[in-house]
């Protein structure tokens, strides 16, 4: 065996760290942090998401995401609307949708750069191996 599980785990973490740094640099001119852009991306895919759902999707606690959502609403990136009962739902504003789209192009560029040395077949294989290692989503 050429790679031990600990070595692979560390390589995944190093790649993630490199992506986070590169994405933070790329998104900074838009005035967005990585977690803000990720929030916009998830709201684009799942309009009317709850605070809890967005916290889980962005790897935040409910409390920290609540603070983030309030700041994003103040900036006009998202709007918070009443849902059923006491629930609050979230939606993109026009400005949030515009910045999400601009950020998507930057994020795509970072990802393409990271994997530029992999063939299409290797990229598919890596994706399949990561899916296999992750297994089924326990929250689904």
Secondary structure, 3 states (H helix, E strand, C coil): CCCCHHHHHHHHHHHHHHHHHHHHHHHHCCCCCHHHHHHHHHHHHCCCEEHHHHHHHCCCCHHHHHHHHHHHHHCCCEEEEECCCCCEEEEECHHHHHHHHHHHHHHHHHHHHHCCCCCHHHHHHHHHHHHHHHCCCCCC
